[in-house]
Each structure stands twice: as C-alpha cells, then as structure tokens.
Amino acid sequence: MSGRTLSEKILARASGAEDAVAGDVVEASPDVAVSHENTYLVAEALRELGVERPWQPEKAVVVLDHRSPANSYQTASVHASIRKTVRDMGVTNFFDVGEGICHQLLVQEKLVRPGQLVVGADSHTTTAGAIGAFGCGIGATEMAGVWATGKIWLKVPETIRVTLSGHLEKAVFVKDLALYLASRFTQSGADYRCIEYDGTLLFDLSISGRMVLCNMAAEMGAKAAIVPADSTFGAWSPECALLPGDACRSDPDATFCQAVRLAAGDVSPMVSGPHRVELGKGVEEFEGIEVDQAFIGSCANGRLEDLVAASWVLKGNRVAPACRLLVAPA
C-alpha cells in the first residue's frame, strides 16, 4: 500500500477501515462532538429519536458562545433550555456564556488531541486541526445522529498540501496570511478537501497562529485543515502524549491532489472583501477610508496575540471619537 496522508490515517483509525483512502466513504466514530446554541435543535432531534442521552456524554462538548450575552428573550430561553438539557443528559463538558468561544476552548482546555476526529455543529470546527486533529463541521441533525449512535458517515477527502516558507514581515500577522490564501483559493477552491500545512514558517507560529490558519480554511470550502503535531505542540502540551511513530504526519510518499507553495515574505497586511473573502486586497488599496467600527474577537481572532497586536497599534493613542471599538476575548 502506498503512503497515506494524515487525514486518511485519522479517518482510517476512527472507522476501523485500515485501508481507507481518499474517496472512500467510512462509518467513523468521533472522539469529540461539539455544539453551541444549536444544541437545542440537537436535543429536539434526539428526543424525536427516542434517545435520552448522548452515546458517551463525556465526548460531547456544549458551549454557549454565538449569542452571548443573550440578545433577546428568545435567546435567553434557548440558553436556559440548553442548561437543563446538559444537566439532564449528563454532559459535563459544558461552558456557559462568557467562558469563551467553542473552537478556542476545545484546544485551550485540551479536550482534543492529535490524531483525533472532531465533529462540530459549526463550519469552523476545522480549527481543531491546529494540534493535528481532523475537525469538520456537520449539521445539527447530523449531530443528533452522532449523539444517538456515536457514528457518522464521512467521505475521506483528498488533501491539498500548502508549504509555507520564510518569515512574516513586521506588522504582518497570520490572519493576513490566511486572507491571502483565501484570496487565491476563493470560497470553493478547497471544496471537500483537507488542507495540510507544512514548511519552515510553521516553526515561527504558535498554537494560536496555527488555529487561525486552520480556522480560515473553512472560508476556502475545506472539509478540514491540519498542521501536523510537532515539537511546537510538544512544548505547548507536554502532558498530551503524541501518537507513536509517523501517526502524526503524512507519509513521505503520500498522494496529494494539489501542492501550493508560498513565501511568507511576499504577504503584506490584508483587508478582506467586501463582500467575499476572495476579494481580499493589500491594505494600501483601502487607505483613507474612514472606519466606523472595529471589532477584535471571533473564533479566528481575539486571542492573546491579537490583543497584544492591538495594544501595539493603540499605544500612546486614543480611539478616534467617531469610531466604536469592541473587544471580545476568545
């Protein structure tokens, strides 16, 4: 058998189909299943199936983060319903309003490990790939099926290898790199493929930076995105044992459907849109446009590194009177 990509290895392990390759459909057993406010839809579908508890409650993760704090009576009622659901169903990995964003918490709280299969009722579940996991988004009713059976049908995706070399210039951040890649791939350039990152630039990137790369792969249509677990991950999480041997990376003779190379030094500060991600351009093309509102947050940003970068810009200055600045730490 020829060499395999990391995504092929992960889905082969999760399904027990040891010879699974890109294009195969497998019945996989997720290691982690995460949902947010849409948990109320998951719970409703589960009750319709006559199931009272998730297949393994300790593998379910529920985070209230998409509409927090509650912006209406209806949202507050949904939150209250979800709190009761997680109590009744024995879901212990529950994070209430204000505790953070689900994709951040999965990694930060080390609820996911390299080589695992993570499914989430949110397209940006790809973020879990920052630590060598296969994370993919699914629908709320699909999540109900996972909670009921512990299984899900998945097609093993082809893999695009993106090799990043060099170093980012001063005032250029990983988000700029991600927006540049998105402008090249467009919204559908990686449809139902896994993007696997490698190259010397990765040694410059923290786990947070890798989360940005994997998160933004969703904007390119990717099913998943992975940075293989390496020494950076080992230093960040020495207590999380790595899988043995070559299980955390693709084989040298693995088959990739596409290979992309990018020198990080060629990337400048980027602005996305409007209104599609592939319309991103260098910031110099937007010079002189007045900013009404700035937001530092979301599952792609709002981490400590982003707050430090913002403080670097704001140091010795004040927010302009006509501009509203919002900060929501991830």
C-alpha positions in Angstrom: 0.0 0.0 0.0 1.3 3.4 -0.9 1.9 6.2 1.6 -1.1 7.9 3.2 -2.0 11.5 4.2 -2.6 12.4 7.7 -6.4 12.8 7.1 -6.5 9.3 5.6 -4.7 7.9 8.7 -7.1 9.7 11.1 -10.3 8.6 9.4 -8.9 5.1 9.0 -8.3 4.8 12.7 -11.7 6.4 13.6 -13.6 4.0 11.3 -11.5 0.8 11.8 -11.1 0.7 8.0 -7.3 0.5 8.0 -7.0 0.7 4.2 -9.3 3.8 3.8 -8.0 6.2 1.2 -9.3 9.5 -0.3 -12.7 8.9 -2.0 -13.8 6.1 0.3 -16.9 6.5 2.5 -16.4 5.3 6.0 -18.5 5.0 9.1 -16.4 6.8 11.7 -16.6 7.1 15.5 -15.9 10.7 16.6 -13.7 11.3 19.6 -15.3 14.7 20.3 -18.6 16.2 19.3 -19.1 20.0 19.9 -22.2 22.2 19.6 -23.2 25.6 20.7 -26.6 27.4 20.8 -27.8 24.9 18.1 -27.7 22.2 20.9 -31.4 22.9 21.4 -32.0 21.6 17.8 -29.8 18.6 18.6 -31.7 17.8 21.7 -35.1 18.1 19.9 -34.0 15.7 17.2 -32.6 13.3 19.8 -35.9 13.3 21.7 -37.7 12.6 18.4 -35.4 9.6 18.0 -36.5 8.4 21.5 -32.9 8.7 22.8 -32.4 10.2 26.3 -28.6 10.7 26.5 -25.7 11.1 24.1 -23.9 7.8 23.3 -21.0 8.9 25.5 -21.8 12.1 27.4 -18.1 12.7 28.2 -17.3 13.1 24.5 -20.0 15.8 24.0 -18.9 19.4 24.4 -21.5 22.2 24.6 -20.6 25.9 24.6 -22.9 29.0 24.7 -20.9 31.5 22.6 -22.7 32.5 19.4 -25.3 34.8 21.0 -23.8 35.7 24.3 -24.9 37.5 26.3 -28.5 36.7 25.3 -29.7 39.4 22.9 -33.4 38.7 23.3 -36.0 36.9 25.4 -36.0 34.0 22.9 -32.2 33.6 23.1 -32.3 33.6 26.9 -35.0 30.9 26.8 -32.8 28.8 24.5 -29.9 29.2 26.8 -32.0 28.1 29.8 -33.3 25.1 27.8 -29.7 24.1 26.9 -28.5 24.4 30.5 -31.3 22.0 31.6 -30.5 19.6 28.7 -26.8 19.3 29.6 -27.8 18.6 33.2 -30.4 16.0 32.3 -28.3 14.3 29.7 -25.1 14.2 31.8 -23.0 16.4 29.6 -20.1 17.5 31.8 -18.1 19.5 29.2 -20.4 22.5 29.3 -19.2 26.1 29.0 -21.7 28.8 29.8 -21.9 32.4 28.5 -18.7 34.3 28.9 -16.3 31.3 29.2 -15.1 31.6 25.6 -15.6 30.5 22.1 -16.1 26.8 21.4 -13.2 26.4 18.9 -10.8 28.2 21.3 -12.0 26.2 24.3 -11.6 22.8 22.6 -7.9 23.5 22.1 -7.2 25.7 25.2 -8.8 23.2 27.6 -7.1 20.3 25.8 -10.4 18.5 25.1 -8.9 17.3 21.8 -5.6 15.7 21.0 -3.5 14.9 17.8 -4.9 12.2 15.6 -8.5 12.5 16.9 -11.7 13.0 14.8 -13.7 16.1 16.0 -17.1 16.9 14.6 -18.8 20.2 15.4 -22.1 21.8 14.5 -20.2 24.8 13.2 -18.2 25.2 10.0 -15.1 26.5 11.8 -14.5 23.2 13.6 -11.6 23.0 11.2 -9.7 25.0 13.9 -9.0 21.8 15.8 -6.5 20.9 13.1 -4.0 23.3 14.7 -3.0 20.5 17.0 -3.0 17.7 14.4 -6.7 16.6 14.7 -9.2 16.2 11.9 -12.0 18.7 12.7 -15.0 19.1 10.4 -18.4 20.8 10.5 -21.7 19.0 10.4 -25.4 20.0 10.7 -27.4 20.0 13.9 -29.5 17.0 12.8 -26.3 15.1 11.9 -25.0 15.9 15.4 -28.2 14.4 16.8 -27.3 11.2 14.9 -23.8 11.3 16.4 -25.2 11.8 19.9 -27.6 8.9 19.3 -25.3 6.3 17.7 -21.7 7.5 18.2 -21.2 7.1 14.4 -21.2 9.3 11.3 -20.7 8.6 7.6 -17.8 10.6 6.1 -16.1 10.6 2.8 -12.3 10.6 3.1 -11.2 13.8 1.5 -8.3 14.4 -0.9 -5.6 16.6 0.6 -4.0 19.8 -0.6 -0.5 20.4 0.8 0.3 24.0 1.4 4.0 24.6 2.0 4.8 27.9 3.8 8.4 29.1 3.8 10.3 32.1 5.1 9.1 34.6 7.7 6.3 37.1 8.0 7.4 40.7 7.8 6.8 43.1 10.7 3.2 44.1 11.1 2.1 41.1 9.0 0.1 38.5 11.0 -1.2 35.0 10.5 -4.6 36.4 9.7 -3.1 38.3 6.8 -1.5 35.1 5.5 -4.9 33.3 5.8 -6.7 36.1 4.0 -4.1 36.0 1.2 -4.5 32.2 0.8 -8.3 32.6 0.8 -8.0 35.2 -2.0 -6.0 32.6 -4.0 -8.2 29.6 -3.3 -11.6 31.5 -3.3 -14.6 30.3 -1.4 -14.8 27.0 -3.2 -11.1 26.3 -4.1 -10.7 23.6 -1.5 -14.3 22.2 -1.5 -14.4 18.9 0.5 -10.7 18.7 0.6 -8.3 18.7 3.6 -5.6 21.4 3.6 -2.4 20.2 5.2 0.1 22.9 6.1 3.8 22.3 6.3 7.1 24.3 5.7 9.6 26.2 7.7 7.2 29.1 8.6 5.4 26.7 11.0 8.3 26.9 13.4 7.6 30.6 13.8 3.9 30.0 14.6 2.4 29.4 18.0 -0.6 27.2 18.5 -2.8 30.3 18.3 -1.3 31.2 14.9 -1.9 27.7 13.7 -5.5 27.9 14.9 -6.0 31.0 12.6 -4.7 29.1 9.6 -6.9 26.1 10.2 -10.0 28.2 11.2 -9.8 30.2 8.0 -9.6 27.1 5.8 -13.4 27.0 6.2 -13.6 30.2 4.1 -12.0 28.2 1.3 -14.5 25.4 1.4 -12.2 22.9 3.1 -13.7 19.9 4.9 -10.7 20.0 7.3 -7.3 21.6 7.8 -4.4 20.2 9.7 -1.0 21.3 11.0 0.9 18.1 11.9 1.7 17.9 15.7 5.4 18.7 16.1 7.8 20.0 18.6 5.8 23.2 19.0 2.8 21.2 20.1 5.0 19.1 22.4 6.3 22.2 24.1 2.8 23.7 24.4 1.3 20.5 25.8 3.9 18.1 27.1 1.2 16.2 29.2 -0.7 15.3 26.0 1.2 12.3 24.7 1.8 12.2 21.0 0.7 9.3 18.9 3.7 6.9 18.2 5.8 7.0 15.1 4.5 8.6 11.9 0.9 8.7 13.0 1.0 12.5 13.4 2.1 13.3 9.9 1.6 12.3 6.3 3.9 9.6 4.8 6.7 10.9 2.6 5.2 9.1 -0.4 1.6 10.2 0.3 -0.5 11.3 -2.6 -1.8 15.0 -2.6 -4.3 16.3 -5.1 -2.6 19.7 -5.2 0.6 21.3 -4.0 0.8 25.0 -3.2 4.0 26.9 -2.2 4.0 30.3 -0.7 6.9 32.5 0.6 5.5 34.3 3.7 7.7 37.3 3.0 5.5 38.0 -0.1 2.4 38.6 2.0 1.5 42.2 3.1 -1.2 43.4 5.5 -4.6 42.4 4.0 -8.2 43.6 4.1 -10.9 41.1 3.3 -13.7 41.9 0.8 -16.2 43.5 0.5 -18.0 41.3 0.4 -16.4 38.0 -0.4 -13.2 36.6 1.1 -11.6 36.1 -2.3 -11.8 39.9 -2.9 -9.2 40.5 -0.2 -6.5 43.1 -1.1 -3.5 44.7 0.4 -4.3 47.3 3.0 -2.8 50.1 0.9 -5.7 49.8 -1.5 -8.1 50.9 1.3 -6.0 53.9 2.6 -8.1 56.9 3.5 -11.4 55.0 4.1 -12.9 56.1 7.4 -13.6 53.3 9.9 -16.9 53.4 11.8 -16.5 50.3 13.9 -13.6 48.0 14.7 -14.0 44.6 16.3 -11.3 42.4 17.9 -12.7 39.0 18.5 -14.4 35.9 16.9 -13.1 32.4 16.6 -10.4 33.5 14.1 -9.1 36.3 16.3 -9.5 37.7 19.8 -6.7 35.6 21.3 -3.9 37.0 23.5 -1.6 37.5 20.5 -4.3 39.6 18.8 -4.8 41.7 21.9 -1.1 42.3 22.1 -1.0 43.4 18.5 -3.9 45.8 19.1 -2.2 47.3 22.1 0.9 47.8 19.9 -1.2 49.9 17.5 -3.1 51.8 20.2 -0.1 52.5 22.5 0.1 56.3 23.1 -3.1 56.8 21.1 -6.8 57.0 21.7 -9.7 55.6 19.8 -11.0 58.2 17.3 -14.2 59.9 18.6 -16.3 58.7 15.6 -15.1 55.1 15.8 -16.5 52.4 18.0 -14.0 49.7 19.2 -15.3 46.4 20.5 -13.1 43.8 22.1 -14.4 40.2 22.8 -11.6 37.9 24.0 -11.9 34.4 22.6 
